[in-house]
Amino acid sequence: MDDSRVEQLWDEIWNLLEDGRTEAAVQRALEVLNEDDDVPELRYLLGVGLLDLGEPEAAITEFEAAVAAVPDWSDAQAALAWSNFRACRFEAIAEPLGAAFDADPDNADAHQLRALIAERENDEPLAIVEFAEARRLDPERYPEPYSMAEDEFLACAQAVVAELDEPIREVLEETSFFVQPFPSLELLRGAEPALDPQILGLFVGQSLLEQSVAESGALPNTMYLFQRNLERVASSREELEEEIRITVLHEIGHHLGWDEEELEERGLA
């Protein structure tokens, strides 16, 4: 495939991604790659689309093909590292992340990922430096989060829960409620497939339908909120409170037996 054709397809598919038409972008990339799969630029775009659709394992395959063809492509190496992170393949992050920095020391995505890894490893000084560098390099993509002390966050979450409708509060009264900085590896890998480390909350237990047919003696349901992940998607107290509200309702929706389509219809996806 000649360079002009690749450039044309890049613009076409990238515009679909930017417009939020991710499924159409993935479909278009697949159509072209079905004719010629030796185009690293299109493998990269397909990976971006798959990652946006929450399919990091599939994205890894595409990014691996892209970096195999163009090893010094910093964005592709960073995207591969991010895909491994989101798939909980932590042991596979270091190599592509290092390659991303080698190709471009100012790659904001690479700095943000290094910060997240440092945070999980309790290396707070490195995390602070790397988060700040990611914000400096790309403030629109990585804005300053709205941070709270742990006790203040818990009080905020409790206040939000207290304002929910009575039926939801009744469900929560029968649910253990925990706030953690971020999800543990045990929680992430306890699901199949493994969960994204950036999840905002998690309901662990049985839906009402499952409980109605389950044997007695089941463990109590548990709700987790992940403070730092929630703070990173909010720039004010009002936004943080709204994110907490939506997250709690989303997770309780799973308990009530709502699938992802129903959650989306209710504005909770």
NUGUDO-224732 format. One record per residue (C-alpha): x, y negated, z; residue number from 1; residue in three letters. Coordinates in nm, 3 decimals, m for minus. Example, Ala and Ser with C-alpha at 12.3 -4.5 7.8 and 13.67 -1.06 7.14 Angstrom:
<sites>
+---------+---------+---------+------+------+
|      c1 |      c2 |      c3 | resi | resn |
+---------+---------+---------+------+------+
|   1.230 |   0.450 |   0.780 |    1 |  Ala |
|   1.367 |   0.106 |   0.714 |    2 |  Ser |
+---------+---------+---------+------+------+
</sites>
This chain:
<sites>
+---------+---------+---------+------+------+
|      c1 |      c2 |      c3 | resi | resn |
+---------+---------+---------+------+------+
|   0.000 |   0.000 |   0.000 |    1 |  Met |
|   0.154 |  m0.333 |  m0.103 |    2 |  Asp |
|   0.216 |  m0.618 |   0.141 |    3 |  Asp |
|  m0.056 |  m0.844 |   0.004 |    4 |  Ser |
|  m0.317 |  m0.571 |   0.051 |    5 |  Arg |
|  m0.196 |  m0.506 |   0.406 |    6 |  Val |
|  m0.216 |  m0.878 |   0.485 |    7 |  Glu |
|  m0.569 |  m0.899 |   0.344 |    8 |  Gln |
|  m0.684 |  m0.600 |   0.549 |    9 |  Leu |
|  m0.513 |  m0.734 |   0.861 |   10 |  Trp |
|  m0.706 |  m1.061 |   0.834 |   11 |  Asp |
|  m1.033 |  m0.878 |   0.765 |   12 |  Glu |
|  m1.006 |  m0.635 |   1.057 |   13 |  Ile |
|  m0.857 |  m0.887 |   1.299 |   14 |  Trp |
|  m1.145 |  m1.125 |   1.231 |   15 |  Asn |
|  m1.390 |  m0.846 |   1.313 |   16 |  Leu |
|  m1.210 |  m0.787 |   1.643 |   17 |  Leu |
|  m1.209 |  m1.157 |   1.730 |   18 |  Glu |
|  m1.581 |  m1.181 |   1.650 |   19 |  Asp |
|  m1.653 |  m0.900 |   1.897 |   20 |  Gly |
|  m1.750 |  m0.657 |   1.620 |   21 |  Arg |
|  m1.516 |  m0.393 |   1.755 |   22 |  Thr |
|  m1.699 |  m0.087 |   1.625 |   23 |  Glu |
|  m1.707 |  m0.234 |   1.276 |   24 |  Ala |
|  m1.334 |  m0.310 |   1.300 |   25 |  Ala |
|  m1.257 |   0.047 |   1.406 |   26 |  Val |
|  m1.472 |   0.189 |   1.128 |   27 |  Gln |
|  m1.303 |  m0.031 |   0.867 |   28 |  Arg |
|  m0.956 |   0.063 |   0.988 |   29 |  Ala |
|  m1.047 |   0.432 |   0.978 |   30 |  Leu |
|  m1.181 |   0.399 |   0.624 |   31 |  Glu |
|  m0.857 |   0.247 |   0.497 |   32 |  Val |
|  m0.630 |   0.480 |   0.694 |   33 |  Leu |
|  m0.819 |   0.775 |   0.552 |   34 |  Asn |
|  m0.678 |   0.672 |   0.216 |   35 |  Glu |
|  m0.327 |   0.585 |   0.342 |   36 |  Asp |
|  m0.230 |   0.652 |   0.703 |   37 |  Asp |
|   0.127 |   0.524 |   0.662 |   38 |  Asp |
|   0.043 |   0.162 |   0.743 |   39 |  Val |
|   0.165 |   0.069 |   1.094 |   40 |  Pro |
|  m0.020 |  m0.262 |   1.095 |   41 |  Glu |
|  m0.352 |  m0.085 |   1.050 |   42 |  Leu |
|  m0.264 |   0.183 |   1.306 |   43 |  Arg |
|  m0.201 |  m0.103 |   1.548 |   44 |  Tyr |
|  m0.534 |  m0.270 |   1.473 |   45 |  Leu |
|  m0.715 |   0.062 |   1.512 |   46 |  Leu |
|  m0.544 |   0.102 |   1.850 |   47 |  Gly |
|  m0.657 |  m0.244 |   1.957 |   48 |  Val |
|  m1.014 |  m0.160 |   1.866 |   49 |  Gly |
|  m1.008 |   0.176 |   2.043 |   50 |  Leu |
|  m0.864 |   0.016 |   2.355 |   51 |  Leu |
|  m1.137 |  m0.248 |   2.347 |   52 |  Asp |
|  m1.392 |   0.036 |   2.330 |   53 |  Leu |
|  m1.245 |   0.192 |   2.643 |   54 |  Gly |
|  m1.067 |   0.478 |   2.468 |   55 |  Glu |
|  m0.704 |   0.440 |   2.580 |   56 |  Pro |
|  m0.607 |   0.801 |   2.506 |   57 |  Glu |
|  m0.709 |   0.760 |   2.142 |   58 |  Ala |
|  m0.540 |   0.419 |   2.130 |   59 |  Ala |
|  m0.212 |   0.573 |   2.249 |   60 |  Ile |
|  m0.196 |   0.788 |   1.935 |   61 |  Thr |
|  m0.232 |   0.482 |   1.711 |   62 |  Glu |
|   0.018 |   0.266 |   1.897 |   63 |  Phe |
|   0.271 |   0.551 |   1.905 |   64 |  Glu |
|   0.245 |   0.570 |   1.526 |   65 |  Ala |
|   0.291 |   0.193 |   1.497 |   66 |  Ala |
|   0.603 |   0.177 |   1.715 |   67 |  Val |
|   0.751 |   0.487 |   1.551 |   68 |  Ala |
|   0.743 |   0.294 |   1.223 |   69 |  Ala |
|   0.843 |  m0.045 |   1.372 |   70 |  Val |
|   1.032 |   0.013 |   1.701 |   71 |  Pro |
|   1.109 |  m0.355 |   1.760 |   72 |  Asp |
|   0.743 |  m0.467 |   1.738 |   73 |  Trp |
|   0.695 |  m0.617 |   2.083 |   74 |  Ser |
|   0.316 |  m0.648 |   2.070 |   75 |  Asp |
|   0.275 |  m0.285 |   1.965 |   76 |  Ala |
|   0.513 |  m0.162 |   2.236 |   77 |  Gln |
|   0.327 |  m0.369 |   2.497 |   78 |  Ala |
|  m0.006 |  m0.236 |   2.370 |   79 |  Ala |
|   0.125 |   0.121 |   2.402 |   80 |  Leu |
|   0.238 |   0.049 |   2.758 |   81 |  Ala |
|  m0.103 |  m0.103 |   2.840 |   82 |  Trp |
|  m0.282 |   0.198 |   2.693 |   83 |  Ser |
|  m0.078 |   0.430 |   2.913 |   84 |  Asn |
|  m0.162 |   0.211 |   3.213 |   85 |  Phe |
|  m0.534 |   0.218 |   3.139 |   86 |  Arg |
|  m0.522 |   0.595 |   3.090 |   87 |  Ala |
|  m0.342 |   0.633 |   3.428 |   88 |  Cys |
|  m0.035 |   0.773 |   3.254 |   89 |  Arg |
|   0.191 |   0.567 |   3.478 |   90 |  Phe |
|   0.496 |   0.783 |   3.410 |   91 |  Glu |
|   0.478 |   0.691 |   3.039 |   92 |  Ala |
|   0.473 |   0.312 |   3.083 |   93 |  Ile |
|   0.840 |   0.228 |   3.143 |   94 |  Ala |
|   0.979 |   0.314 |   2.800 |   95 |  Glu |
|   0.741 |   0.112 |   2.580 |   96 |  Pro |
|   0.729 |  m0.171 |   2.834 |   97 |  Leu |
|   1.108 |  m0.195 |   2.830 |   98 |  Gly |
|   1.105 |  m0.192 |   2.450 |   99 |  Ala |
|   0.847 |  m0.473 |   2.447 |  100 |  Ala |
|   1.075 |  m0.690 |   2.662 |  101 |  Phe |
|   1.380 |  m0.601 |   2.453 |  102 |  Asp |
|   1.202 |  m0.722 |   2.141 |  103 |  Ala |
|   1.049 |  m1.032 |   2.304 |  104 |  Asp |
|   1.132 |  m1.135 |   2.663 |  105 |  Pro |
|   0.844 |  m1.385 |   2.648 |  106 |  Asp |
|   0.568 |  m1.132 |   2.580 |  107 |  Asn |
|   0.290 |  m1.242 |   2.817 |  108 |  Ala |
|   0.109 |  m0.907 |   2.804 |  109 |  Asp |
|   0.428 |  m0.729 |   2.909 |  110 |  Ala |
|   0.479 |  m0.966 |   3.203 |  111 |  His |
|   0.119 |  m0.918 |   3.317 |  112 |  Gln |
|   0.154 |  m0.541 |   3.304 |  113 |  Leu |
|   0.484 |  m0.549 |   3.493 |  114 |  Arg |
|   0.307 |  m0.757 |   3.759 |  115 |  Ala |
|   0.021 |  m0.507 |   3.789 |  116 |  Leu |
|   0.266 |  m0.220 |   3.829 |  117 |  Ile |
|   0.464 |  m0.412 |   4.091 |  118 |  Ala |
|   0.139 |  m0.484 |   4.276 |  119 |  Glu |
|   0.051 |  m0.115 |   4.283 |  120 |  Arg |
|   0.401 |  m0.037 |   4.410 |  121 |  Glu |
|   0.363 |  m0.298 |   4.688 |  122 |  Asn |
|   0.645 |  m0.509 |   4.543 |  123 |  Asp |
|   0.468 |  m0.837 |   4.616 |  124 |  Glu |
|   0.763 |  m1.071 |   4.536 |  125 |  Pro |
|   0.804 |  m0.924 |   4.187 |  126 |  Leu |
|   0.428 |  m0.923 |   4.130 |  127 |  Ala |
|   0.404 |  m1.293 |   4.219 |  128 |  Ile |
|   0.687 |  m1.385 |   3.980 |  129 |  Val |
|   0.551 |  m1.177 |   3.693 |  130 |  Glu |
|   0.190 |  m1.294 |   3.730 |  131 |  Phe |
|   0.315 |  m1.653 |   3.727 |  132 |  Ala |
|   0.523 |  m1.590 |   3.415 |  133 |  Glu |
|   0.228 |  m1.433 |   3.232 |  134 |  Ala |
|   0.014 |  m1.737 |   3.322 |  135 |  Arg |
|   0.286 |  m1.974 |   3.202 |  136 |  Arg |
|   0.319 |  m1.797 |   2.870 |  137 |  Leu |
|  m0.054 |  m1.748 |   2.806 |  138 |  Asp |
|  m0.269 |  m1.948 |   3.050 |  139 |  Pro |
|  m0.587 |  m1.889 |   2.852 |  140 |  Glu |
|  m0.552 |  m1.511 |   2.862 |  141 |  Arg |
|  m0.415 |  m1.497 |   3.216 |  142 |  Tyr |
|  m0.563 |  m1.787 |   3.416 |  143 |  Pro |
|  m0.505 |  m1.848 |   3.785 |  144 |  Glu |
|  m0.729 |  m1.607 |   3.981 |  145 |  Pro |
|  m0.951 |  m1.722 |   4.263 |  146 |  Tyr |
|  m0.788 |  m1.561 |   4.567 |  147 |  Ser |
|  m0.919 |  m1.509 |   4.920 |  148 |  Met |
|  m0.788 |  m1.366 |   5.242 |  149 |  Ala |
|  m0.908 |  m1.010 |   5.299 |  150 |  Glu |
|  m1.149 |  m1.101 |   5.579 |  151 |  Asp |
|  m1.289 |  m1.393 |   5.379 |  152 |  Glu |
|  m1.345 |  m1.167 |   5.078 |  153 |  Phe |
|  m1.526 |  m0.911 |   5.293 |  154 |  Leu |
|  m1.748 |  m1.183 |   5.439 |  155 |  Ala |
|  m1.820 |  m1.310 |   5.087 |  156 |  Cys |
|  m1.914 |  m0.960 |   4.969 |  157 |  Ala |
|  m2.139 |  m0.908 |   5.271 |  158 |  Gln |
|  m2.313 |  m1.239 |   5.203 |  159 |  Ala |
|  m2.373 |  m1.143 |   4.841 |  160 |  Val |
|  m2.515 |  m0.804 |   4.942 |  161 |  Val |
|  m2.744 |  m0.967 |   5.200 |  162 |  Ala |
|  m2.907 |  m1.169 |   4.921 |  163 |  Glu |
|  m2.986 |  m0.868 |   4.701 |  164 |  Leu |
|  m3.342 |  m0.741 |   4.662 |  165 |  Asp |
|  m3.479 |  m0.520 |   4.939 |  166 |  Glu |
|  m3.474 |  m0.189 |   4.742 |  167 |  Pro |
|  m3.104 |  m0.236 |   4.662 |  168 |  Ile |
|  m3.020 |  m0.325 |   5.023 |  169 |  Arg |
|  m3.199 |  m0.010 |   5.139 |  170 |  Glu |
|  m2.979 |   0.200 |   4.912 |  171 |  Val |
|  m2.668 |   0.024 |   5.043 |  172 |  Leu |
|  m2.770 |   0.092 |   5.403 |  173 |  Glu |
|  m2.724 |   0.461 |   5.325 |  174 |  Glu |
|  m2.390 |   0.405 |   5.151 |  175 |  Thr |
|  m2.044 |   0.367 |   5.305 |  176 |  Ser |
|  m1.895 |   0.039 |   5.184 |  177 |  Phe |
|  m1.520 |  m0.028 |   5.145 |  178 |  Phe |
|  m1.307 |  m0.313 |   5.012 |  179 |  Val |
|  m0.962 |  m0.219 |   4.878 |  180 |  Gln |
|  m0.703 |  m0.433 |   4.697 |  181 |  Pro |
|  m0.711 |  m0.200 |   4.394 |  182 |  Phe |
|  m0.817 |   0.160 |   4.327 |  183 |  Pro |
|  m0.592 |   0.434 |   4.456 |  184 |  Ser |
|  m0.439 |   0.690 |   4.224 |  185 |  Leu |
|  m0.655 |   0.954 |   4.392 |  186 |  Glu |
|  m0.974 |   0.767 |   4.302 |  187 |  Leu |
|  m0.859 |   0.698 |   3.948 |  188 |  Leu |
|  m0.756 |   1.053 |   3.869 |  189 |  Arg |
|  m1.050 |   1.200 |   4.055 |  190 |  Gly |
|  m1.266 |   1.122 |   3.752 |  191 |  Ala |
|  m1.256 |   1.288 |   3.411 |  192 |  Glu |
|  m1.130 |   1.111 |   3.210 |  193 |  Pro |
|  m0.921 |   0.905 |   3.453 |  194 |  Ala |
|  m1.056 |   0.559 |   3.533 |  195 |  Leu |
|  m0.904 |   0.228 |   3.426 |  196 |  Asp |
|  m0.693 |   0.084 |   3.713 |  197 |  Pro |
|  m0.859 |  m0.253 |   3.646 |  198 |  Gln |
|  m1.209 |  m0.138 |   3.742 |  199 |  Ile |
|  m1.392 |  m0.385 |   3.966 |  200 |  Leu |
|  m1.588 |  m0.135 |   4.173 |  201 |  Gly |
|  m1.670 |   0.231 |   4.204 |  202 |  Leu |
|  m1.962 |   0.435 |   4.335 |  203 |  Phe |
|  m1.861 |   0.782 |   4.453 |  204 |  Val |
|  m2.142 |   1.024 |   4.523 |  205 |  Gly |
|  m2.459 |   1.163 |   4.375 |  206 |  Gln |
|  m2.738 |   0.990 |   4.190 |  207 |  Ser |
|  m3.086 |   1.008 |   4.338 |  208 |  Leu |
|  m3.174 |   1.269 |   4.074 |  209 |  Leu |
|  m2.879 |   1.485 |   4.175 |  210 |  Glu |
|  m2.960 |   1.442 |   4.543 |  211 |  Gln |
|  m3.315 |   1.560 |   4.485 |  212 |  Ser |
|  m3.191 |   1.900 |   4.371 |  213 |  Val |
|  m2.868 |   1.924 |   4.571 |  214 |  Ala |
|  m2.817 |   2.132 |   4.879 |  215 |  Glu |
|  m2.815 |   1.951 |   5.211 |  216 |  Ser |
|  m2.482 |   1.870 |   5.369 |  217 |  Gly |
|  m2.345 |   1.666 |   5.078 |  218 |  Ala |
|  m2.088 |   1.401 |   5.164 |  219 |  Leu |
|  m2.228 |   1.047 |   5.204 |  220 |  Pro |
|  m2.222 |   0.813 |   4.907 |  221 |  Asn |
|  m1.944 |   0.555 |   4.903 |  222 |  Thr |
|  m1.914 |   0.216 |   4.733 |  223 |  Met |
|  m1.574 |   0.056 |   4.668 |  224 |  Tyr |
|  m1.502 |  m0.303 |   4.569 |  225 |  Leu |
|  m1.149 |  m0.379 |   4.448 |  226 |  Phe |
|  m1.059 |  m0.726 |   4.567 |  227 |  Gln |
|  m0.763 |  m0.819 |   4.348 |  228 |  Arg |
|  m0.924 |  m0.686 |   4.033 |  229 |  Asn |
|  m1.236 |  m0.891 |   4.106 |  230 |  Leu |
|  m1.033 |  m1.202 |   4.186 |  231 |  Glu |
|  m0.856 |  m1.179 |   3.850 |  232 |  Arg |
|  m1.184 |  m1.213 |   3.659 |  233 |  Val |
|  m1.297 |  m1.520 |   3.855 |  234 |  Ala |
|  m1.169 |  m1.877 |   3.864 |  235 |  Ser |
|  m1.402 |  m2.010 |   4.137 |  236 |  Ser |
|  m1.590 |  m1.888 |   4.442 |  237 |  Arg |
|  m1.916 |  m1.902 |   4.248 |  238 |  Glu |
|  m1.775 |  m1.684 |   3.971 |  239 |  Glu |
|  m1.633 |  m1.439 |   4.225 |  240 |  Leu |
|  m1.967 |  m1.410 |   4.404 |  241 |  Glu |
|  m2.140 |  m1.344 |   4.072 |  242 |  Glu |
|  m1.885 |  m1.079 |   3.975 |  243 |  Glu |
|  m1.933 |  m0.908 |   4.312 |  244 |  Ile |
|  m2.312 |  m0.915 |   4.267 |  245 |  Arg |
|  m2.296 |  m0.769 |   3.916 |  246 |  Ile |
|  m2.043 |  m0.505 |   4.021 |  247 |  Thr |
|  m2.251 |  m0.390 |   4.318 |  248 |  Val |
|  m2.565 |  m0.372 |   4.105 |  249 |  Leu |
|  m2.378 |  m0.190 |   3.828 |  250 |  His |
|  m2.248 |   0.075 |   4.067 |  251 |  Glu |
|  m2.581 |   0.110 |   4.248 |  252 |  Ile |
|  m2.736 |   0.151 |   3.903 |  253 |  Gly |
|  m2.534 |   0.470 |   3.864 |  254 |  His |
|  m2.676 |   0.590 |   4.196 |  255 |  His |
|  m3.026 |   0.517 |   4.069 |  256 |  Leu |
|  m2.951 |   0.728 |   3.761 |  257 |  Gly |
|  m2.918 |   0.448 |   3.504 |  258 |  Trp |
|  m2.689 |   0.528 |   3.213 |  259 |  Asp |
|  m2.459 |   0.273 |   3.047 |  260 |  Glu |
|  m2.725 |   0.177 |   2.791 |  261 |  Glu |
|  m2.978 |   0.101 |   3.065 |  262 |  Glu |
|  m2.717 |  m0.096 |   3.259 |  263 |  Leu |
|  m2.642 |  m0.303 |   2.949 |  264 |  Glu |
|  m3.013 |  m0.372 |   2.895 |  265 |  Glu |
|  m3.028 |  m0.505 |   3.252 |  266 |  Arg |
|  m2.721 |  m0.725 |   3.197 |  267 |  Gly |
|  m2.505 |  m0.512 |   3.428 |  268 |  Leu |
|  m2.267 |  m0.344 |   3.183 |  269 |  Ala |
+---------+---------+---------+------+------+
</sites>
